[in-house]
Amino acid sequence: MMMLNADIEMYDETSDTPARCNTNTILENLGQVGYIFSDKTGTLTENIMKFRKMSIAGTSWLHETDIAEEVDTHEEGKFGEGRGEDDSSVLGPAPEQGDAAPGRLAQAVIGSPTTPTAAGVVRRSSSHWRSTGRPDHAQPDLNTRDLLEYINMCPSSAFSRKAVQYILAMSLCHTCLPEVKDGEIGFQAASPDELALVQAAQELGFLVVQRSSQTVTLRISNGRGQHEERVYDILDVIEFSSKRKRMSITVRCPDGRIWLITKGADSVILPRLRMAHLAMQKATEVRKSLDLEHELQRKSEAREPRNSFGGRPSLTIRRSIGRHSSAVAGTNKRSAPSRSKSFEAGKLRVSVSEGRPRPQALRTVSFDVPQEMTALSPTSSHLVPDKFGFLEDPSISDDAEIFARCFKHIDEFANEGLRTLLFAHKFLGEQDYNAWKKLYHDAETSLTDRQERIEAVGDIIEQSLDLIGASAIEDKLQKGVPETIDRLRRANIKVWMLTGDKRETAINIAHSARICRPGSDLYVLDVTKGDLEGQIMGIIEDVQTPETGSLHAPSHTVVVIDGHTLAAIEEPDALNLRHLFYNLIPSVDSVICCRASPAQKALLVRTIRKTASKHSVTKPGLFSCSPASSGGPLTLAIGDGGNDLAMLSAAHVGVGISGREGLQAARVADYSIAQFRFLSRLLLVHGRWNYVRTARFILATFWKEMFFYLPTALYQRYNGYTGTSLYESWSLTVLNTLFTSLCVVVPGIWEQDLKAETLLAVPELYVFGQRDRGLNIPKYIAWMFGGAAEGVLVWFLCWALYGGLTPVRDNGLFALGNLVFSVAIMWINWKLMILDTHYKTGNVLLCFGITVSGWWAWQAFLAGIYSPGVWPYAVRGGFFGGFGQDPVWWLTLVAVFGLLVCIELAYRSIKRSLVVSGLWKWGWKWLSWSTWRKAFGPSSSGLTWWSGDGTKTSSLEDWDVELWQTMEQDPAIKETLRKMSRLGHEEEVVVDNVDDATEEKTASA
């Protein structure tokens, strides 16, 4: 616990957050984890939301203001020195201090689309943007700059009214509070998603300048560099919840009408649309079409050669409607650039702008707000460029076509790893609203079941909605997530992702995080397709081993399931379905559960705790005595928000991330870290160390008791079995407090059997704890046998050499007992702190010196506390005036202690030689198959604990600890391991490097 809290490698400098251990009772569980259940948002991702795309009236638009500003800043630094005065003359008036501009992007759009771009100005084409989720996916040509340009040219068109209505909905449907800092308006938001939407509305010209419980004030830009403020009365806010998966707000517009705006997941918005039947029909058609396309693509990929070092094979990506429509209108598609892993502003490929002005050379835009808002500054009509021709198409008003295109956009957004939301609305009549308001007021003031009644009444009004559009928000992966997942997988840990996001978004993030590997077999369980039992049986047939009929996936297999399907499986009458499902999923490598509620997350974790023991991902040791082997592999849940608390509590180990959603999870969980990448060090390093320390503490405690008390048991034969103790009573009382406490506590705190670099470079070593190699019944028996043998040896040697066969000065009980006691104290501390402790620090050596010197100081103390008289033990004057002056006593002490040291060193030397040569493992393997296997039958697969139960004996995890400790001393191997622990190579690279680096060492050994 102390070592974990002080680990500088797990300190996040950005947030000034160290790792914290909130419990001290389950430290060893970190070294035996077999399943990890991870949230997505804020856990795998940064939880820094950026509004990236929108779908309006069946058209898709890219929003890249933040990226463009980063590029422009880079370009200014590159070209700024060569610019003259004329370059800045086209800039509009800068806003005064304290008067925040409503939107940088809105101010950047020219009133006339024919204005030429400044000479020599270059900017990045929007097609060069790459999403985090799909870096190989080319984005549409049209972006929100083009959108504002069109609105400015044609403010009264049907599409312009829909577009402004969409932006207005973004600026109103939220709970963000504006605040002014350093002359600029910022926002306090309960959700990063809401913050991204409000900031995007600001960049598009609709700035929230004030919000109270009754009103919200918007500052809307016009075409003359002026702003107009409009006030909307807030009537009701039906807040978002994990159960509702949506939020609604009712406002009174300036013209007096009541407007209901709802945003939420597509799965809850679609059934509430006015034309829900048509919408569901189009959604089903799009889904079937995309599933067919994915199936054809999967079969095509199956025929392609795969490269273990490469990324996911490029998929045939569908172009979005915006790009497609541009092609119909006659514009040429730009060729997609080569694949790049992430966007780097300093390495952009720039192209000359084709009629698109750069942000510094642009003026403001005028908006035509629908119905109650007339155009603030309508411009004269211009001939619409060809790139906007598709916006004049009659299909813009065709509901069926809009549904089909919008749902296709949502799928494309999700395939790019973006978080999607649907916006819908309707206008309410005064009479209808007043009737509903009465019901809502009764629910708000209810003393019982208030939240349930509010949600029920809210569901009444959230019906017969009209679709406004869809939004897509980018949430980038945290640094080091893919490498961490790779390490955990190599450590024989299965990683599951449980999220509330859309299926396609979850799958895409899983590919980016490498939860899904390039060659993974992906199976989707969907209750809407029907015959759910047949779907599960089909997967079972695919992953079933033909020879044995057991469930064991031959390749990396991932099952995808959504919350609706999981709810169907958990129905009370679906016993057979539930049995099939929970017998299947422990056999696959990963599970992605999307659209899952907090209760469903916790349910999965609890169920795996109960059922995974039948399909253990670990191979436990013979007669293992740890929870990991007796009750199945241990589970770990990791999350960052309040909706993850149930999941964290359900797992054996809960890890909270102190993220942007607060510290609730970090405070409740057993452990807290700042970034997901620290999880690999938490498990592979501290988990292994804590398991080794706990195992060593238990074994050493029982060993020393066996060794110490066996001589006094053998002494009973010489005292007529009267029960007389061989040891003096006071010394015996303080034995475990003064003389044998540090020797088990100190290694239990500081022991490190292998270096952190080795454990990170070779994650396969983590199975040491999963397979109970540190603490199992055979190892316990070996330690007890050793303690008993050493105890017998000490007693008979001391009895024979001092008094039994040689003349001595003091042949009393205290002299013999003190001799055995002294040998025991010396040997226990020497063995446990000098021989068995691999990581010898100054603390260990200091504690050894304190304990041994303390024993001899205790002799003087005993001589002082005993008064003259008749005692069973002649303590007073016995040591200083009696046997302490006898050379035979001291020679016996040295001889017996030296013999124990020589025997132990000889055993260790022979064992190390056998380990390095491979004979040690061969001997254990022979014993396992010829003796134990025959004795207990072939069904006892767990008995072959020493050979990994069928795994290759040459695999990294099966190499003995002594072999790794030997290799760590070699400078070349040490440097190789250090580099690999930092770089996070792929599995094949790590294995090859270790084999190459150790070949010469092991050959010479």
Secondary structure, 3 states (H helix, E strand, C coil): CHHHHCCHHHCECCCCECCEECCCCCHHHHHCEEEEEECCCCCCEEEEEEEEEEEECCEEEECCHHHHHHHHHHHHHHHHHHCCHHHHCCCCCCCCCCCCCCCHHHHCCCCCCCCCCCCCCEECCHHHCCCCCCCCCCCCCCEHHHHHHHHHHCCCCHHHHHHHHHHHHHHHCCCCEEEEECCEEEEECCCHHHHHHHHHHHHCCEEEEEECCCEEEEEEECCCCCEEEEEEEEEEEECCCCCCCEEEEEEECCCCCEEEEEEECHHHHHHHECCHHHHHHHHHHHHHHHHHHHHHHHHHHHCCCCCCCCCCCCCCCCCCHHHHHHHHCCCCCCCCCCCCCCCCHHHCCCEECCCCCCHHHCCCCCCCCCCCCCCCCCCCCCCCCHHHHHHHCHHHHCHHHHHHHHHHHHHHHHHCCCEEEEEEEEEECHHHHHHHHHHHHHHHCCCCCHHHHHHHHHHHHCCCEEEEEEEEEEEEECCCHHHHHHHHHHCCCEEEEECCCCHHHHHHHHHHCCCCCCCCEEEEECHHHCCHHHHHHHHHHHHECCCCCCECCCCCEEEEEEHHHHHHHCCCCCHHHHHHHHHHHHHCCEEEEECCCHHHHHHHHHHHHHHHHHHCCCCCCCCECCHHHHCCCEEEEEECCHHHHHHHHHCCEEEEECECCECHHHHHCCEEECCCCHHHHHHHHHHHHHHHHHHHHHHHHHHHHHHHHHHHHHHHHHCCCCCCCCCCHHHHHCHHHHHCCHHHHHHHHHCCCCCHHHHHHCHHHHHHHHCCCCCEHHHHHHHHHHHHHHHHHHHHHHHHHHHHCCCCCCCCHHHHHHHHHHHHHHHHHHHHHHHCCCCCCHHHHHHHHHHHHHHHHHHHHHHHHCCCCCCCCCCCCHHHHCHHHCHHHHHHHHHHHHHHHHHHHHHHHHHHHHHHHCHHHHHHHHHHHHHHHHHHCCCCHHHCHHHCCCCCCCCHHHCCHHHHHHHCCCHHHHHHHHHHHHHCCCHHHHHHHHHHHHHHHHHHC
